[in-house]
Amino acid sequence: MVLVILSLAWVTGIWLGSRIEPSPAWFLAAAVPLVVAGARRRRGRAALACLAIILLTGGAFCYQAATIDAGGNQVSRYIDGKAYTIEGTVSRDPEAKEKSQALRLDGIAIGTDGGRILPAGAVMVYLPPFPEYHYGDRIAVTGKLLEPPVFDAFDWRAHLARDEVFATVLYPEVVSVEPGHGHPALSLIYDWRHKLAAGIAATIPEPHASLAQGLALGIRSGIGEDVEKAFSVSGTAHLLAVSGQNLAIIAGVVLLATRGILGRRGYWYVWLSMAAVWGFAVLTGLAPPVVRAAVMASIFLLAELFGRQKSAAPALCLAAALMTAANPQLLWSASFQMSFGAMAGLILLLPPFSSLARRLADKFPGRKSKLYGAVYAAGQGLAVSAAAMSGVLPLTAYYFGLVALAGGAATLAAAPALPLIIFSALLAGGAAMIHPAAAVPFAAAGWFGLSYLLGTVKLFALIPALETGPVSGAVIAGWYLASGAAALALARWLRRQDEPEPGPPVSFGRLARFGVPVLIIIGALGSTLPWHNGEGRLEVSFLDVGQGDAIYIRTPAGQDILVDGGPSPQRLVQELGKKMPFWNRTIELVISTHADADHLTGLLEVLGRYKVGQIVHTGVEGNTDLYREWQSLVERKKVPAATAAAGDRIRLAGGLEIAVLNPYGQAAADSNEASLALSLKYGDISFLLAADIPSATELELIYRRLLPDITVLKAAHHGSGGSTGAAFLAVTRPEAAVIQVGRNSYGHPAGEVLAALGAQCVEGGVLRTDEDGTVTLLTDGRTLWLQE
């Protein structure tokens, strides 16, 4: 209890120092308890009070000393609208975004008129996704330092300041890059982490792959918005974040499982649980929030090892005091608070919850029942989840404004799949580094587990979350006081009961051993396998990838063809995952119509995840980092590449052909004029994929009599007013049209284009990916269907 009081005094002092400036006179208050120190009975309490006041005052001064003076030589001092050359080292693994990558630069040096300045603090730099940068790169950029914004729902500026980031730079010019300035051990960890992530992505389709990367490696950048929303509403979002609650559940589940299997001899269950926690922390890149959570989990496990479970709470408080002494800003970190809350819940609530679950299983269904083992195991799993969740529930409401009503049940239902997913994903990623074929069994096992997890989460997401609105500190304090009182009352009641005898070993009947897995596999297959178009049908899908083009074609002979990749690698692979079976990792043909980012970006991710048989392009080189990265990747992957021009025909299996209509003759310098326009005909049904050709090119194609009558038109340039002219529509006479477009500031699609297409096409024949999502058309050569 003494350690708890002293630790809390220090932490309280740090909080007080953030509110008011401390004074040395505060130390004099430590003399007040000495007045009663003469009384023998009160001497210990007086000494404790004296020491607590000293630590409280010391905590306040610690916060003040650790706070960088904003008026001094700080990075934020140079937020003045001027462009500077800023040099720094990438201090963490860059965070990949859909359209950018975020680099935290430390060890900042700023070039000014007065010379080279070394200010305090770090800078967050946002750059395009390509070329990629890595931990340890020493980068110099030229740009303006900006103050981080404050959003309505989140104070981004304060969040970055707690990480000692006081300025941002948006899309600066990169002057120089010098790799190799990071710590060798951390560089090695990040390198293996990236290789494992690439192996997972190459063997498991989306949305499963990004979910596996998040659970096994803590890489969440590829998880789709719909999946994240389902996890949030179902109360299982903590499973995606490698935080205190996540590691608390891992430690608790592994501890109970291994203790049940191996017993208490040799304390193997503690060492295995410790290895699982720290192995997980290493694989996730040893990010500070993960390390803090692992330290707290280790304290809980060490208390079990030394038989001092009652000392776990003081040790946890001491760890919190030491962490905040090293970095006082941690006290306001959501990850630190949730890690502490989750471990406190395990320490204080797990013993009575576990005992209560055992007693309930003894009565319902009873030890003689064949279901006893299953009910007992489920009860223990629910006890772990409930204890960890009780510690973070008010914090979740405070930071996210909602509480999932079925969060505990959803976590319990999802938990059995986590070990299968994590180990299968890691084994698949590791095996893929040796040979892709070696990863197949692990990838298949992981896919089944991920399918079960996704289905479970989406099922519980149907139960709406409770929106709490703003939660005050008084409500949070009241929750923890009530939880503590309830835990104390439950523990006292359990002590008054007769100690139950150890239960029989867990035993599952044949139905549970065989029937349940079969049902899970059937459900996973039925809910996630792509709908196949059947024999003799051509499938053309205009994928919803935002403001860009990406067209997936499945031929009657079973060939997979991709025309362009859109602007978002994440959205492209998620859409492909819906169209292709999880075991199909080959795309026979990739066609790049031109090198613009809204057509090319996603193709880089495709080369990393799929085996590509052939690439066709215009041969017009782009002068961008993206295009150079694409060329470099094609060479590294050794994918055969060929150029195409008007008059060429790309022969496919089964006698099908793709006719190239543009570019004609020597390719124009403008990328849109030189883009590949393609025609695909199957029986009586024909498709014209017009890429981004402008009206001048349309007229050239009319003049050269290269345009056929068509059934379906992919409107050029996202419905731009500079394409799809009246003469072009009069010659091609499409019956239906698809506009691939997303949210944009260009005015796409133009009103006159929509009107012209509406007059030409059949009623309801003009479709847009921004409104209709992915548009899939099927044909047997005689009839055309729109897949709902």
Secondary structure, 3 states (H helix, E strand, C coil): CHHHHHHHHHHHHHHHHHHCCCCHHHHHHHHHHHHHCCCHHHHHHHHHHHHHHHHHHHHHHHHHHHCCCCCCCEHHHHCCCCEEEEEEEECCCCEECCCCEEEEEEEEEEEECCEEECCECEEEEEECCCCCCCCCCEEEEEEECECCCCCCCCCHHHHHHCCCEEEEEECCEEEEEECCCCCHHHHHHHHHHHHHHHHHHHHCCCCHHHHHHHHHHCCCCCCCHHHHHHHHHHCCHHHCCCCHHHHHHHHHHHHHHHHHHHCCHHHHHHHHHHHHHHHHHHHCCCCHHHHHHHHHHHHHHHHHHCCCHHHHHHHHHHHHHHHHHHCHHHHHCHHHHHHHHHHHHHHHHHHHHHHHHHHHHHHHHHCCCCCHHHHHHHHHHHHHHHHHHHHHHHHHHHHHCEECCCHHHHHHHHCCHHHHHHHHHHHHHHHHHHCHHHHHHHHHHHHHHHHHHHHHHHHHCCCCCEECCCCCHHHHHHHHHHHHHHHHHHHHHHHHCCCCCCCCCCCCCHHHHHHHHHHHHHHHHHHHCCCCCCCCCEEEEECCCCCCCCEEEECCCCCEEEECCCCCHHHHHHHHHHHCCCCCCEECEEECCCCCHHHHHHHHHHHHHCEECCEEECCCCCCCHHHHHHHHHHHHHCCCEEECCCCCEEECHHHCEEEEEECCCCCCCCCCCCCCEEEEEECCEEEEECCCCCHHHHHHHHHCCCCCCCCEEECHHHHCCCCCCHHHHHHHCCCEEEECCCCCCCCCCCHHHHHHHHHHCCCCCEEEHHHHCCEEEEECCCCEEEEC
